[in-house]
Amino acid sequence: MAKTDKEKLGINTRLAHTGNDPHAFFGFVNPPVVHASTVLFPNADTLARRAQKYTYGTRGTPTTDALGIAIDSLEGSAGTIMVPSGLAAVTIPLLAFLSSGDHVLIVDSVYHPTRNFADTMLKRLGVEVEYYDPLVGAGIKALLKPNTRVVFTESPGSNTFEMQDIPAIAKAAKAAGAVVMMDNTWATPLYFRPLDHGVDISIHASTKYPAGHSDVLLGTVSANEACWPKLHETFISMGCCAGPDDVYQVLRGLRTMGLRLEHHQKSALEIARWLEQQPGVAQVLHPALESHPGHALWKRDFSGSSGIFSIALDGGGQEQAHAFLDALQIFGLGYSWGGYESLAVPVFLGDRVVAKGPYPGPVLRLQIGLEDVTDIKADLERGLAAARAA
Ligand SMILES: Cc1ncc(COP(=O)(O)O)c(C=O)c1O
């Protein structure tokens, strides 16, 4: 089938078939997991010119090609690199496009380890780091300087789920010659395709929904035509390639990601709406809820929502937050999300410059897993009752 015809297929059809050509490998439905450092060349001349498709394990294998093709087709990108974690998928493009003396604008509701990298390593390398309000929209224009080289976005934001006006930000940033990056882990390319909205580089912690089972760490970075050569060159220079088994597990995860996401979406929305009615809950921070201040932007740009959001209790502090968390029996207390199981963590906003509330009580982040909604609600009722009693 021609590439353009393939792109017209429904999303679950594409997830089932993209990134593998069974007849290129004896008809096996799945591609081989190639474990490789050395690749042999047939003679000295081919070796001297490196004139063959695969030359060394760090530079790509049939396994990384399979996932790369699949992600490019989902993202609409010119190329995708695979790195050992979602955090590496953030740090490598920042290192690729920033040099000493450059200015970077980073959204204040960014994933905390991204901020930590910027505040430590980027600053040490002589990059000027500035955080901006997630609600800035076209107003980002006023913050752009002649040396602004990168505008980093994440929408919705980590933990507090503010929506950014990505097209407006991308337009202003591009006009000023800056590269626009987006951590798009929350939506996955199924519910938002950053490159279609003016973003240059789309970043994913594939650890989350693509892997889906809390047992794999992987990151992907996908670039448009203009940014791909530099991204790829940095990836090769750094030798920061992902292991073949992890790459394979993420390709395997993609096959069911559409179905899993639909379930996460449906359960999370039902629970979020229910939580809005529960005593002790002051706010539910989920952009697909009509009550969310960023709902109109979400509705305009996104085609779905995933399974992670936060709640703010209507008073109290750490004691109430701990009582809530300790009463949970189904939710695990632990970091990450996108797996099959429900998780809860307290949210820390002490490092924020702008997007720090105020919230009336502690903020708790909930990842809604694939368990039955009735059981999840009963667990949350236990948590809320314990918080009220604390
Ligand atoms: C928005 C976001 N980006 C990136 C990451 C990093 O992913 P990883 O855990 O694979 O390093 C996370 C992890 O929680 C995340 O929430």
The ligand as a Tripos MOL2 file, in Angstrom:
@<TRIPOS>MOLECULE
LIG
   16    16     1     0     0
SMALL
NO_CHARGES

@<TRIPOS>ATOM
      1 C1          5.8060   14.5280   31.2140 C.3       1 LIG1
      2 C2          6.9380   13.5770   31.4250 C.ar      1 LIG1
      3 N1          7.9970   13.6580   30.5980 N.ar      1 LIG1
      4 C3          9.0580   12.8480   30.7400 C.ar      1 LIG1
      5 C4          9.1040   11.9020   31.7360 C.ar      1 LIG1
      6 C5         10.3400   11.0570   31.9020 C.3       1 LIG1
      7 O1         10.1350    9.7320   31.5460 O.3       1 LIG1
      8 P1         11.0620    8.5700   32.1350 P.3       1 LIG1
      9 O2         10.4460    8.1610   33.4350 O.co2     1 LIG1
     10 O3         10.9990    7.5080   31.0860 O.co2     1 LIG1
     11 O4         12.4430    9.1330   32.2800 O.co2     1 LIG1
     12 C6          8.0220   11.7750   32.6090 C.ar      1 LIG1
     13 C7          8.0510   10.7600   33.6940 C.2       1 LIG1
     14 O5          7.2610   10.7700   34.6110 O.2       1 LIG1
     15 C8          6.9170   12.6470   32.4550 C.ar      1 LIG1
     16 O6          5.8750   12.5990   33.3130 O.3       1 LIG1
@<TRIPOS>BOND
     1     1     2 1
     2     2     3 ar
     3     2    15 ar
     4     3     4 ar
     5     4     5 ar
     6     5     6 1
     7     5    12 ar
     8     6     7 1
     9     7     8 1
    10     8     9 2
    11     8    10 1
    12     8    11 1
    13    12    13 1
    14    12    15 ar
    15    13    14 2
    16    15    16 1
@<TRIPOS>SUBSTRUCTURE
     1 LIG1         1 GROUP 0 **** ****
